[in-house]
Amino acid sequence: MISVTRINGTSFWVNAIMIESVEETPDTYITLVTGKRLIVLEKAAEVLQKIQDYYKEIGMHAAAIKVQQTEELS
């Protein structure tokens, strides 16, 4: 889970594995695989860094890189 901040300043936790996309337009939107969209105060780059840190923490980072490398070879 990663911690992010709602527009009203309250913090909440999001399951990073459920995040489908992150976009900044200029507000930062997190779209979950369920289709739900969340608006957060953090910049997109910060959210992406939190996701990467979480993946490293649980050991998924190496697997994600391996999948990306395999896709690039195709």
VOSENU-387869 format. One line per 2 residues: number of its first residue (from 1); their letters; for each residue x, y, z of N, C-alpha, C, CB. Coordinates in nm, 3 decimals. Glycine has a CB too. Example, Ala and Ser with C-alpha at 12.3 -4.5 7.8 and 13.67 -1.06 7.14 Angstrom:
2
1) as) 1.319 -0.569 0.780 1.230 -0.450 0.780 1.320 -0.330 0.780 1.131 -0.447 0.905 | 1.285 -0.225 0.708 1.367 -0.106 0.714 1.290 0.003 0.787 1.408 -0.060 0.572
END
This chain:
74
1) mi) 0.085 -0.118 0.000 0.000 0.000 0.000 0.089 0.124 0.000 -0.096 0.000 0.122 | 0.042 0.227 -0.067 0.114 0.354 -0.067 0.024 0.462 -0.007 0.160 0.393 -0.211
3) sv) 0.086 0.557 0.059 0.013 0.667 0.121 0.008 0.784 0.024 0.079 0.709 0.256 | -0.112 0.837 0.003 -0.132 0.956 -0.080 -0.226 1.051 -0.007 -0.190 0.918 -0.221
5) tr) -0.241 1.172 -0.060 -0.317 1.276 0.009 -0.434 1.324 -0.078 -0.227 1.393 0.046 | -0.552 1.323 -0.019 -0.670 1.377 -0.089 -0.655 1.527 -0.106 -0.801 1.343 -0.011
7) in) -0.736 1.585 -0.191 -0.736 1.730 -0.215 -0.764 1.806 -0.085 -0.842 1.766 -0.322 | -0.845 1.749 0.005 -0.877 1.818 0.131 -0.767 1.805 0.236 -1.007 1.765 0.188
9) gt) -0.656 1.737 0.201 -0.542 1.727 0.291 -0.535 1.602 0.377 -0.542 1.843 0.378 | -0.636 1.518 0.372 -0.633 1.395 0.451 -0.557 1.285 0.376 -0.776 1.347 0.485
11) sf) -0.483 1.206 0.451 -0.405 1.097 0.391 -0.489 0.971 0.385 -0.276 1.072 0.470 | -0.461 0.889 0.285 -0.523 0.756 0.277 -0.428 0.663 0.204 -0.662 0.763 0.204
13) wv) -0.457 0.534 0.213 -0.370 0.432 0.155 -0.436 0.369 0.033 -0.337 0.324 0.260 | -0.355 0.344 -0.070 -0.404 0.283 -0.193 -0.321 0.157 -0.219 -0.394 0.383 -0.314
15) na) -0.387 0.052 -0.260 -0.317 -0.070 -0.298 -0.246 -0.045 -0.431 -0.415 -0.193 -0.307 | -0.113 -0.036 -0.428 -0.035 -0.003 -0.547 -0.054 -0.105 -0.660 0.112 0.008 -0.512
17) im) -0.082 -0.228 -0.626 -0.101 -0.331 -0.727 -0.229 -0.307 -0.807 -0.104 -0.470 -0.661 | -0.324 -0.237 -0.748 -0.452 -0.209 -0.815 -0.448 -0.083 -0.902 -0.561 -0.195 -0.711
19) ie) -0.334 -0.015 -0.909 -0.325 0.108 -0.988 -0.301 0.073 -1.134 -0.212 0.200 -0.934 | -0.389 0.123 -1.219 -0.377 0.101 -1.363 -0.297 0.213 -1.429 -0.515 0.089 -1.428
21) sv) -0.326 0.338 -1.390 -0.255 0.451 -1.450 -0.250 0.569 -1.355 -0.321 0.491 -1.582 | -0.153 0.657 -1.381 -0.137 0.781 -1.307 -0.118 0.890 -1.411 -0.015 0.775 -1.204
23) ee) -0.197 0.997 -1.401 -0.182 1.107 -1.496 -0.191 1.241 -1.424 -0.290 1.099 -1.606 | -0.125 1.339 -1.482 -0.121 1.472 -1.423 -0.175 1.571 -1.527 0.025 1.510 -1.378
25) tp) -0.291 1.633 -1.496 -0.356 1.717 -1.596 -0.427 1.840 -1.542 -0.454 1.636 -1.671 | -0.387 1.936 -1.471 -0.268 1.944 -1.388 -0.286 1.869 -1.257 -0.233 2.088 -1.361
27) dt) -0.411 1.838 -1.216 -0.429 1.756 -1.095 -0.380 1.615 -1.125 -0.579 1.754 -1.049 | -0.338 1.546 -1.021 -0.291 1.409 -1.039 -0.406 1.313 -1.015 -0.173 1.377 -0.943
29) yi) -0.434 1.232 -1.117 -0.540 1.132 -1.110 -0.478 0.994 -1.105 -0.637 1.144 -1.229 | -0.526 0.912 -1.013 -0.487 0.771 -1.007 -0.610 0.693 -1.050 -0.437 0.728 -0.862
31) tl) -0.594 0.610 -1.153 -0.703 0.525 -1.199 -0.674 0.383 -1.156 -0.722 0.535 -1.353 | -0.769 0.322 -1.088 -0.755 0.184 -1.042 -0.805 0.088 -1.149 -0.831 0.163 -0.909
33) vt) -0.768 -0.038 -1.139 -0.813 -0.138 -1.236 -0.964 -0.155 -1.233 -0.745 -0.272 -1.208 | -1.028 -0.111 -1.126 -1.174 -0.119 -1.115 -1.243 -0.006 -1.192 -1.215 -0.113 -0.968
35) gk) -1.162 0.092 -1.238 -1.219 0.207 -1.308 -1.236 0.329 -1.218 -1.351 0.170 -1.369 | -1.225 0.310 -1.088 -1.238 0.422 -0.994 -1.121 0.517 -1.013 -1.246 0.371 -0.848
37) rl) -1.150 0.649 -1.011 -1.046 0.751 -1.026 -1.035 0.829 -0.897 -1.077 0.846 -1.144 | -0.911 0.853 -0.856 -0.882 0.926 -0.733 -0.799 1.049 -0.769 -0.807 0.837 -0.630
39) iv) -0.829 1.163 -0.706 -0.750 1.284 -0.724 -0.664 1.302 -0.600 -0.841 1.410 -0.749 | -0.533 1.321 -0.619 -0.442 1.335 -0.507 -0.357 1.461 -0.523 -0.352 1.210 -0.494
41) le) -0.301 1.507 -0.410 -0.217 1.626 -0.411 -0.077 1.600 -0.466 -0.207 1.682 -0.271 | -0.025 1.478 -0.450 0.109 1.446 -0.496 0.120 1.459 -0.648 0.148 1.303 -0.452
43) ka) 0.238 1.495 -0.694 0.266 1.497 -0.838 0.276 1.354 -0.888 0.397 1.576 -0.870 | 0.252 1.333 -1.017 0.256 1.200 -1.075 0.390 1.132 -1.052 0.226 1.208 -1.225
45) ae) 0.499 1.206 -1.067 0.632 1.147 -1.048 0.650 1.094 -0.906 0.741 1.251 -1.079 | 0.594 1.165 -0.808 0.603 1.121 -0.669 0.523 0.993 -0.647 0.553 1.232 -0.574
47) vl) 0.404 0.986 -0.706 0.321 0.866 -0.694 0.393 0.748 -0.760 0.181 0.888 -0.760 | 0.450 0.770 -0.877 0.522 0.662 -0.945 0.642 0.614 -0.864 0.568 0.709 -1.083
49) qk) 0.712 0.707 -0.799 0.825 0.669 -0.714 0.777 0.585 -0.596 0.899 0.794 -0.664 | 0.663 0.623 -0.538 0.607 0.545 -0.427 0.570 0.405 -0.472 0.484 0.616 -0.368
51) iq) 0.516 0.393 -0.593 0.479 0.262 -0.647 0.605 0.178 -0.667 0.402 0.278 -0.781 | 0.708 0.237 -0.726 0.833 0.164 -0.748 0.895 0.120 -0.616 0.932 0.250 -0.825
53) dy) 0.896 0.209 -0.517 0.950 0.174 -0.385 0.872 0.059 -0.323 0.948 0.296 -0.291 | 0.739 0.062 -0.338 0.655 -0.045 -0.284 0.687 -0.177 -0.353 0.506 -0.010 -0.300
55) yk) 0.698 -0.175 -0.486 0.731 -0.297 -0.560 0.865 -0.354 -0.516 0.734 -0.269 -0.711 | 0.964 -0.266 -0.494 1.094 -0.313 -0.445 1.080 -0.376 -0.307 1.195 -0.196 -0.439
57) ei) 0.999 -0.314 -0.223 0.979 -0.362 -0.087 0.919 -0.502 -0.083 0.890 -0.267 -0.010 | 0.829 -0.531 -0.175 0.763 -0.663 -0.174 0.827 -0.761 -0.273 0.616 -0.647 -0.206
59) gm) 0.933 -0.717 -0.343 1.004 -0.807 -0.432 0.946 -0.819 -0.571 1.008 -0.939 -0.373 | 0.857 -0.730 -0.609 0.796 -0.734 -0.743 0.874 -0.654 -0.845 0.655 -0.683 -0.737
61) ha) 0.962 -0.566 -0.801 1.033 -0.478 -0.892 1.113 -0.557 -0.995 1.124 -0.384 -0.815 | 1.186 -0.656 -0.949 1.268 -0.737 -1.040 1.180 -0.811 -1.141 1.353 -0.837 -0.961
63) aa) 1.065 -0.860 -1.097 0.973 -0.931 -1.187 0.918 -0.836 -1.292 0.859 -0.995 -1.108 | 0.885 -0.714 -1.252 0.831 -0.615 -1.345 0.935 -0.578 -1.450 0.785 -0.489 -1.270
65) ik) 1.059 -0.564 -1.410 1.166 -0.531 -1.504 1.186 -0.646 -1.603 1.298 -0.500 -1.429 | 1.181 -0.769 -1.554 1.200 -0.887 -1.640 1.088 -0.895 -1.744 1.203 -1.016 -1.555
67) vq) 0.965 -0.866 -1.705 0.852 -0.867 -1.800 0.874 -0.758 -1.904 0.716 -0.846 -1.725 | 0.915 -0.639 -1.862 0.937 -0.528 -1.953 1.047 -0.565 -2.055 0.975 -0.400 -1.875
69) qt) 1.156 -0.623 -2.007 1.265 -0.662 -2.096 1.219 -0.768 -2.196 1.385 -0.715 -2.014 | 1.139 -0.861 -2.151 1.086 -0.966 -2.239 0.997 -0.904 -2.345 1.008 -1.072 -2.159
71) ee) 0.913 -0.809 -2.307 0.825 -0.743 -2.403 0.905 -0.663 -2.506 0.726 -0.651 -2.331 | 1.014 -0.601 -2.464 1.096 -0.524 -2.556 1.166 -0.611 -2.657 1.198 -0.444 -2.479
73) ls) 1.194 -0.736 -2.622 1.259 -0.829 -2.714 1.163 -0.882 -2.819 1.321 -0.945 -2.637 | 1.035 -0.877 -2.791 0.933 -0.932 -2.883 0.918 -0.848 -3.007 0.799 -0.943 -2.814
END
